[in-house]
Amino acid sequence: MKINGLACALLSLSFLALFSCSKKDVEDKEITLVMAEVNPLETIAGQMDQAFKQKVEELSGGKIKIDLHCSGVLGDVDSIMTMIMNGGSSIHILRMSAQNMAPYGCNKTGLLSVPFTFSNKEHFWNFARSETAQTLLNEPVDKGLKVKGLFFAEEGFRHFFSTTKIKGCDDFAGLSVRGTNDDAMQGMIAALGAKSVPVNFVDLYSAFKTGTVDVAEQPIANYLANHFHEVAPYMIMDGHTLGVMEPVITLEAWNSLSEKQKQILIEAGKYAADYCRNLSQSEEDRVRAQLEREGATITDVTDVKPWQDACADVIKKASASDPDFYKNILDFSK
């Protein structure tokens, strides 16, 4: 999906005016940061973004405005990241999945998407509030990329959904699966005997309708919000990875802010993460009940060991880039 050219130009010009001011001048002026979200506003991700927006505007007394665009109207994650990495982006904040940083050389961040890393949500939140998490938020900067992470949150465990019922990991053989493009997910698809099919998220619904894709994976709330159950009415609750979310901000935008403004974004990020934590489980329970009312078939996985065994080589390979750091993440389960 492409962004309107005139809109891009206007957004860029307005932000260039910000860069020409001193840090003290910036604090006295109203500024607008454009934020992109691929999911609808009613999803856990969208509601978290809204909480972040409201808290930034509250803490800044309305002088920092977050211009939030949901449902992928500004483009998919890959196209926005390409724009950001080229510099001069008219989009300043992107809410992405943490695993999307792995293809850009952020190997430590990529460890968060190793299958079956987080045993439960408490494990994740122990990690998310640690200094270890801060190391990962700064990893893009350390790698010389043009973004930095703002905070971590989660949108629930990710599960596979499909056009035909899947009862276990043996049922994937020969199926076409749309997964994220990180090595861990691609390795998992191969380990399950399936074929990976590259499809942009914004095109996924139509890909199911045309038969291009048999299986995909998302947290259950996104499954409902994007109406995927209409074209792929079966979900198996395998919980292979946790949907770790990471809003990132361009360094160009970040470096233009005063220390006070940076602290406002950090504090708003903590608030949004706490908001997300409280929302996540209750929202999942509500969504599951609604999906079942609307005819979706949801299969629980009571024993993940066969899945872990199938992915054992993938887990070992995916964590081999930094096994000590990976063990540090695992230790937050204690």
VOMAR-547045 format. One line per field, with one value per residue (C-alpha): residue in three letters; x, y, z. Coordinates in steps of 0.2 Angstrom, whole numbers, plus 2048, in hexadecimal, padded with zeros to 3 digits. Example, Ala and Ser with C-alpha at 12.3 -4.5 7.8 and 13.67 -1.06 7.14 Angstrom:
2
aa = [ALA / SER];
c1 = [83E / 844];
c2 = [7EA / 7FB];
c3 = [827 / 824];
END
This chain:
334
aa = [MET / LYS / ILE / ASN / GLY / LEU / ALA / CYS / ALA / LEU / LEU / SER / LEU / SER / PHE / LEU / ALA / LEU / PHE / SER / CYS / SER / LYS / LYS / ASP / VAL / GLU / ASP / LYS / GLU / ILE / THR / LEU / VAL / MET / ALA / GLU / VAL / ASN / PRO / LEU / GLU / THR / ILE / ALA / GLY / GLN / MET / ASP / GLN / ALA / PHE / LYS / GLN / LYS / VAL / GLU / GLU / LEU / SER / GLY / GLY / LYS / ILE / LYS / ILE / ASP / LEU / HIS / CYS / SER / GLY / VAL / LEU / GLY / ASP / VAL / ASP / SER / ILE / MET / THR / MET / ILE / MET / ASN / GLY / GLY / SER / SER / ILE / HIS / ILE / LEU / ARG / MET / SER / ALA / GLN / ASN / MET / ALA / PRO / TYR / GLY / CYS / ASN / LYS / THR / GLY / LEU / LEU / SER / VAL / PRO / PHE / THR / PHE / SER / ASN / LYS / GLU / HIS / PHE / TRP / ASN / PHE / ALA / ARG / SER / GLU / THR / ALA / GLN / THR / LEU / LEU / ASN / GLU / PRO / VAL / ASP / LYS / GLY / LEU / LYS / VAL / LYS / GLY / LEU / PHE / PHE / ALA / GLU / GLU / GLY / PHE / ARG / HIS / PHE / PHE / SER / THR / THR / LYS / ILE / LYS / GLY / CYS / ASP / ASP / PHE / ALA / GLY / LEU / SER / VAL / ARG / GLY / THR / ASN / ASP / ASP / ALA / MET / GLN / GLY / MET / ILE / ALA / ALA / LEU / GLY / ALA / LYS / SER / VAL / PRO / VAL / ASN / PHE / VAL / ASP / LEU / TYR / SER / ALA / PHE / LYS / THR / GLY / THR / VAL / ASP / VAL / ALA / GLU / GLN / PRO / ILE / ALA / ASN / TYR / LEU / ALA / ASN / HIS / PHE / HIS / GLU / VAL / ALA / PRO / TYR / MET / ILE / MET / ASP / GLY / HIS / THR / LEU / GLY / VAL / MET / GLU / PRO / VAL / ILE / THR / LEU / GLU / ALA / TRP / ASN / SER / LEU / SER / GLU / LYS / GLN / LYS / GLN / ILE / LEU / ILE / GLU / ALA / GLY / LYS / TYR / ALA / ALA / ASP / TYR / CYS / ARG / ASN / LEU / SER / GLN / SER / GLU / GLU / ASP / ARG / VAL / ARG / ALA / GLN / LEU / GLU / ARG / GLU / GLY / ALA / THR / ILE / THR / ASP / VAL / THR / ASP / VAL / LYS / PRO / TRP / GLN / ASP / ALA / CYS / ALA / ASP / VAL / ILE / LYS / LYS / ALA / SER / ALA / SER / ASP / PRO / ASP / PHE / TYR / LYS / ASN / ILE / LEU / ASP / PHE / SER / LYS];
c1 = [800 / 807 / 805 / 7FD / 80C / 804 / 801 / 813 / 819 / 80F / 813 / 826 / 825 / 81C / 829 / 838 / 832 / 834 / 846 / 84B / 846 / 851 / 84D / 846 / 83C / 835 / 82E / 824 / 81D / 810 / 817 / 80F / 816 / 80E / 80B / 807 / 7FD / 7F9 / 7EB / 7DA / 7D8 / 7CD / 7DB / 7E6 / 7F4 / 7E8 / 7E2 / 7F3 / 7F8 / 7E9 / 7EE / 800 / 7F9 / 7EE / 7FB / 808 / 7FC / 7F7 / 809 / 80E / 7FF / 7FA / 80A / 80F / 801 / 801 / 7F9 / 7F4 / 7EF / 7E9 / 7E3 / 7F3 / 7ED / 7FF / 806 / 80C / 81A / 827 / 823 / 824 / 834 / 83C / 836 / 83D / 84E / 850 / 84F / 843 / 834 / 823 / 81E / 827 / 821 / 81C / 814 / 81C / 81F / 830 / 834 / 834 / 844 / 84D / 850 / 858 / 866 / 85F / 863 / 860 / 84E / 84B / 84D / 83C / 834 / 83D / 82F / 829 / 835 / 828 / 81F / 811 / 80D / 815 / 825 / 824 / 820 / 82E / 839 / 831 / 834 / 847 / 857 / 858 / 849 / 851 / 860 / 855 / 84C / 85D / 863 / 85E / 868 / 877 / 875 / 875 / 863 / 858 / 84C / 84C / 83F / 834 / 82C / 827 / 815 / 80C / 7FC / 7FA / 802 / 801 / 7F8 / 7F5 / 7E5 / 7DF / 7D3 / 7D2 / 7D3 / 7E4 / 7E4 / 7F7 / 808 / 807 / 7F9 / 804 / 80C / 80B / 801 / 804 / 808 / 80A / 816 / 821 / 832 / 83D / 848 / 840 / 82E / 834 / 83E / 82E / 824 / 831 / 832 / 81F / 821 / 817 / 81C / 81F / 815 / 81A / 80A / 809 / 7FE / 7F2 / 7EF / 7ED / 7DA / 7D9 / 7E7 / 7DC / 7CD / 7D8 / 7DF / 7F1 / 7F3 / 7EC / 7F3 / 7F9 / 7FC / 7F7 / 7F2 / 7DF / 7DA / 7E1 / 7D9 / 7C8 / 7CB / 7D2 / 7C3 / 7CF / 7C2 / 7B7 / 7C3 / 7CD / 7C1 / 7CD / 7D9 / 7E5 / 7EB / 7FD / 804 / 815 / 81B / 815 / 810 / 81D / 819 / 826 / 822 / 831 / 835 / 840 / 851 / 84E / 83E / 845 / 855 / 84B / 842 / 848 / 84C / 83B / 832 / 83B / 837 / 824 / 825 / 82E / 821 / 813 / 81A / 81A / 808 / 803 / 80D / 803 / 7F3 / 7F7 / 7FB / 7EA / 7E1 / 7E9 / 7E1 / 7D0 / 7CF / 7D5 / 7C7 / 7BA / 7C0 / 7C0 / 7AE / 7A9 / 7B3 / 7AA / 799 / 79D / 7A1 / 7B4 / 7BB / 7C9 / 7D3 / 7DD / 7EF / 7F0 / 802 / 80F / 81D / 81A / 81B / 82B / 832 / 82E / 836 / 845 / 852 / 84A / 84B / 85D / 862 / 858 / 85F / 871 / 875 / 876 / 873 / 878 / 86C / 85E / 861 / 85F / 84E / 849 / 84E / 841 / 834 / 83B];
c2 = [800 / 811 / 821 / 830 / 83B / 84C / 846 / 840 / 851 / 85A / 84F / 851 / 864 / 866 / 85B / 864 / 874 / 86B / 866 / 879 / 87E / 87D / 870 / 87E / 885 / 873 / 872 / 882 / 87C / 870 / 861 / 852 / 841 / 836 / 824 / 815 / 805 / 7F7 / 7F0 / 7F8 / 803 / 7F7 / 7EA / 7E9 / 7F1 / 7FF / 802 / 802 / 80F / 81A / 819 / 81E / 82D / 833 / 832 / 83B / 849 / 84A / 84B / 858 / 863 / 860 / 866 / 855 / 84E / 83C / 83B / 828 / 81F / 80D / 7FF / 800 / 810 / 817 / 806 / 7F5 / 7F3 / 7EE / 7FE / 809 / 802 / 804 / 817 / 819 / 811 / 81C / 82C / 83B / 831 / 83A / 82C / 82E / 81F / 80E / 801 / 7F1 / 7DF / 7DD / 7CF / 7DB / 7E2 / 7D1 / 7D3 / 7E4 / 7DB / 7DD / 7CB / 7CE / 7D5 / 7C6 / 7BA / 7C0 / 7B7 / 7A6 / 79A / 796 / 7A2 / 7A9 / 79D / 7A9 / 7BB / 7BE / 7B8 / 7C5 / 7D4 / 7CF / 7D1 / 7E1 / 7EB / 7E6 / 7EE / 7DF / 7E6 / 7F8 / 7F0 / 7E9 / 7FA / 802 / 7F4 / 7FD / 80C / 801 / 7F9 / 80A / 80A / 819 / 814 / 810 / 806 / 80F / 801 / 7EF / 7E8 / 7D9 / 7D5 / 7C3 / 7B3 / 7B0 / 7A1 / 799 / 79B / 792 / 78E / 77C / 775 / 772 / 766 / 765 / 769 / 75A / 762 / 76F / 765 / 76C / 77B / 78D / 798 / 7AB / 7AF / 7BE / 7BE / 7BC / 7AC / 7A4 / 7A5 / 79F / 791 / 78C / 78B / 780 / 775 / 772 / 76C / 77B / 787 / 799 / 7A6 / 7B8 / 7C3 / 7D5 / 7D6 / 7E2 / 7D5 / 7C6 / 7C6 / 7C6 / 7B9 / 7AD / 7B0 / 7AC / 79C / 7A3 / 7A0 / 792 / 797 / 7A7 / 7AC / 7BA / 7BD / 7B9 / 7CB / 7D0 / 7C0 / 7C7 / 7DA / 7D6 / 7CA / 7BC / 7B0 / 7B3 / 7AC / 7A0 / 79A / 78F / 793 / 788 / 790 / 78A / 79A / 798 / 7AA / 7B8 / 7C7 / 7D3 / 7E5 / 7F3 / 804 / 80C / 81F / 825 / 82C / 83C / 83F / 839 / 844 / 853 / 852 / 85A / 84F / 854 / 84F / 83E / 83B / 83E / 830 / 824 / 827 / 826 / 815 / 80E / 813 / 80B / 7FB / 7FA / 7FE / 7F0 / 7E4 / 7E6 / 7E5 / 7D6 / 7C7 / 7CE / 7D3 / 7C2 / 7BA / 7C5 / 7C2 / 7B0 / 7B0 / 7BB / 7B0 / 7A1 / 7AA / 7AF / 79D / 79B / 78B / 78C / 77E / 77E / 776 / 76E / 767 / 772 / 765 / 75E / 770 / 773 / 763 / 767 / 778 / 772 / 775 / 786 / 78C / 786 / 78F / 79F / 7A1 / 79D / 7AF / 7B3 / 7A4 / 7AD / 7BC / 7B0 / 7A7 / 7B8 / 7BA / 7A8 / 7AC / 7B9 / 7AB / 7A8];
c3 = [800 / 7FB / 805 / 7FC / 7F5 / 7FA / 80B / 80D / 807 / 813 / 822 / 81D / 81C / 82C / 835 / 82C / 835 / 845 / 841 / 83E / 850 / 85F / 86D / 878 / 869 / 866 / 877 / 875 / 864 / 860 / 856 / 84E / 84D / 840 / 846 / 83B / 841 / 835 / 840 / 843 / 851 / 85B / 85C / 86B / 861 / 85C / 86D / 874 / 867 / 86C / 87E / 879 / 86F / 87D / 88A / 87F / 87C / 88E / 895 / 888 / 88B / 879 / 872 / 86B / 861 / 85A / 849 / 84A / 83A / 83C / 830 / 825 / 81D / 81C / 816 / 81C / 828 / 81A / 810 / 81E / 825 / 814 / 814 / 825 / 822 / 813 / 81E / 81D / 821 / 823 / 82F / 840 / 84B / 845 / 850 / 84A / 850 / 858 / 84C / 83E / 844 / 841 / 82E / 832 / 83C / 84D / 852 / 864 / 861 / 855 / 864 / 86A / 85C / 85F / 860 / 872 / 87A / 886 / 891 / 896 / 896 / 8A7 / 8A0 / 893 / 89E / 8AA / 89B / 894 / 8A4 / 8A5 / 8A0 / 893 / 88A / 88A / 881 / 873 / 871 / 86E / 862 / 852 / 857 / 85B / 84A / 841 / 83C / 83B / 849 / 85B / 866 / 872 / 87C / 87B / 87E / 878 / 86E / 874 / 86E / 85C / 855 / 844 / 83B / 82B / 81D / 823 / 835 / 83C / 84B / 84E / 847 / 83B / 831 / 829 / 81C / 80B / 811 / 80B / 81A / 81B / 82A / 82E / 825 / 833 / 833 / 843 / 83B / 82A / 833 / 83C / 82C / 824 / 834 / 833 / 821 / 81A / 80C / 810 / 805 / 806 / 807 / 80E / 81D / 815 / 807 / 812 / 812 / 7FF / 7FF / 809 / 7FD / 7ED / 7F5 / 7F5 / 807 / 812 / 823 / 82C / 83E / 849 / 85A / 85D / 85E / 84E / 846 / 84A / 847 / 835 / 832 / 82D / 835 / 826 / 81A / 826 / 833 / 83D / 84A / 854 / 864 / 863 / 86A / 861 / 864 / 86E / 864 / 86A / 865 / 863 / 85E / 856 / 853 / 845 / 84C / 842 / 84C / 85C / 85B / 857 / 868 / 878 / 887 / 88F / 87F / 87E / 890 / 88C / 87F / 88B / 898 / 88C / 886 / 898 / 89A / 889 / 88D / 89E / 895 / 889 / 897 / 89F / 88F / 887 / 890 / 893 / 880 / 87B / 885 / 87E / 86C / 86D / 873 / 865 / 858 / 85E / 85C / 84B / 845 / 847 / 84D / 85A / 85F / 86F / 871 / 881 / 87E / 875 / 877 / 865 / 85E / 868 / 862 / 850 / 852 / 85C / 84F / 84A / 85D / 85E / 84E / 851 / 862 / 85D / 858 / 86B / 876 / 886 / 882 / 87E / 88E / 897 / 88F / 894 / 8A6 / 8A8 / 8AA / 8BB];
END
